[in-house]
Amino acid sequence: MSLQEYYEESYRRDQTLGAGELLQEAVSSAKGLFNFALESKERFLPESDWNGLRVLETGAGRGGVGLLLARLGARVTLVDFSPTALAQASAVYAAEGLEVETIEADVVHPDLALGQRFDLIIDSHLLHCLTEDPDRASYYRLISDHLTPTGIFIAESMVHRKALSIPEGFMLDPRNVLWQLIGSWRPVRRILDSLDLEEELNNSRFNIVYFYYYGQLGFVPHRSFLDLPTEILPAAVRLVVKNR
Ligand SMILES: C[S@@+](CC[C@H](N)C(=O)[O-])C[C@H]1O[C@@H](n2cnc3c(N)ncnc32)[C@H](O)[C@@H]1O
């Protein structure tokens, strides 16, 4: 099973949920990053209004952050390689009478072009799903090519912490790739040290304008990690970059 099929399968399991339940699920997990997006726009795009702001959410799933921004008047586009996730997102936005554009695509495809630029691109937990260096470089180029001259890219990503507990069925290799046994061993997350993430961004086409390590936030990469205390879960970084 490819990783794309793996995600697709996980969204298909929720096919029986109604738009109301999907909405609740999408919105409840998006609130933290939504508030960070509000703060970041005030700070880095103070002249722009939410109304009509062009927003792209990458690896959007059901597009929870985008939905909260669409409520403020943003023109939202979602990109994800799971058609089921995008169909569920469309149903959720339609239930609120909000418009959304969905694009089914692999964000690491080197030739991907979305045909427009965005004032704000937001990544809610996609970056750490991209485990290979060439894929991450390709993704950064996609972001850079699709920002307006003043546009900002906002992301929240899981990062390494010294005491990290890895449950059975997972392993962490020396490149900080987390592998999961799904029939065979599959690379599922890249849990970089925050300093390495910072260096990776600096080596791309970006200027980092905000980069903060949130040790008090614990990331649950998979439900097998659910019972672990925060101190031994991956931590979080929130970041904002602009094109150099
Ligand atoms: C960890 S989930 C995050 C979903 C949502 N953004 C959230 O915060 O709940 C990662 C999402 O990225 C999508 N994804 C992973 N790799 C991708 C790729 N290479 N291209 C496009 N979408 C991808 C998956 O289908 C999934 O919806």
The ligand as a Tripos MOL2 file, in Angstrom:
@<TRIPOS>MOLECULE
LIG
   27    29     1     0     0
SMALL
NO_CHARGES

@<TRIPOS>ATOM
      1 C1         -1.0760   14.6270    8.9240 C.3       1 LIG1
      2 S1         -2.3230   14.9490    7.7400 S.3       1 LIG1
      3 C2         -2.7910   16.6320    8.1330 C.3       1 LIG1
      4 C3         -4.1970   16.9500    7.6690 C.3       1 LIG1
      5 C4         -4.6920   18.3660    8.0500 C.3       1 LIG1
      6 N1         -3.8960   19.3870    7.4210 N.3       1 LIG1
      7 C5         -4.6660   18.5240    9.5590 C.2       1 LIG1
      8 O1         -3.8720   19.3200   10.0750 O.co2     1 LIG1
      9 O2         -5.4720   17.8380   10.2050 O.co2     1 LIG1
     10 C6         -1.3680   15.1480    6.2690 C.3       1 LIG1
     11 C7         -2.2150   15.4440    5.0410 C.3       1 LIG1
     12 O3         -1.3490   15.6920    3.9430 O.3       1 LIG1
     13 C8         -1.7520   14.9200    2.8370 C.3       1 LIG1
     14 N2         -0.5060   14.6090    2.1160 N.ar      1 LIG1
     15 C9          0.5640   13.8810    2.5750 C.ar      1 LIG1
     16 N3          1.5270   13.8470    1.6570 N.ar      1 LIG1
     17 C10         1.0770   14.5840    0.6020 C.ar      1 LIG1
     18 C11         1.6230   14.9080   -0.6730 C.ar      1 LIG1
     19 N4          2.8390   14.4750   -1.0180 N.pl3     1 LIG1
     20 N5          0.8860   15.6780   -1.5180 N.ar      1 LIG1
     21 C12        -0.3460   16.1140   -1.1570 C.ar      1 LIG1
     22 N6         -0.9310   15.8340    0.0290 N.ar      1 LIG1
     23 C13        -0.2160   15.0730    0.8910 C.ar      1 LIG1
     24 C14        -2.4880   13.7100    3.3840 C.3       1 LIG1
     25 O4         -3.4290   13.1890    2.4650 O.3       1 LIG1
     26 C15        -3.1490   14.3200    4.6340 C.3       1 LIG1
     27 O5         -4.4080   14.8640    4.3090 O.3       1 LIG1
@<TRIPOS>BOND
     1     1     2 1
     2     2     3 1
     3     2    10 1
     4     3     4 1
     5     4     5 1
     6     5     6 1
     7     5     7 1
     8     7     8 2
     9     7     9 1
    10    10    11 1
    11    11    12 1
    12    11    26 1
    13    12    13 1
    14    13    14 1
    15    13    24 1
    16    14    15 ar
    17    14    23 ar
    18    15    16 ar
    19    16    17 ar
    20    17    18 ar
    21    17    23 ar
    22    18    19 1
    23    18    20 ar
    24    20    21 ar
    25    21    22 ar
    26    22    23 ar
    27    24    25 1
    28    24    26 1
    29    26    27 1
@<TRIPOS>SUBSTRUCTURE
     1 LIG1         1 GROUP 0 **** ****
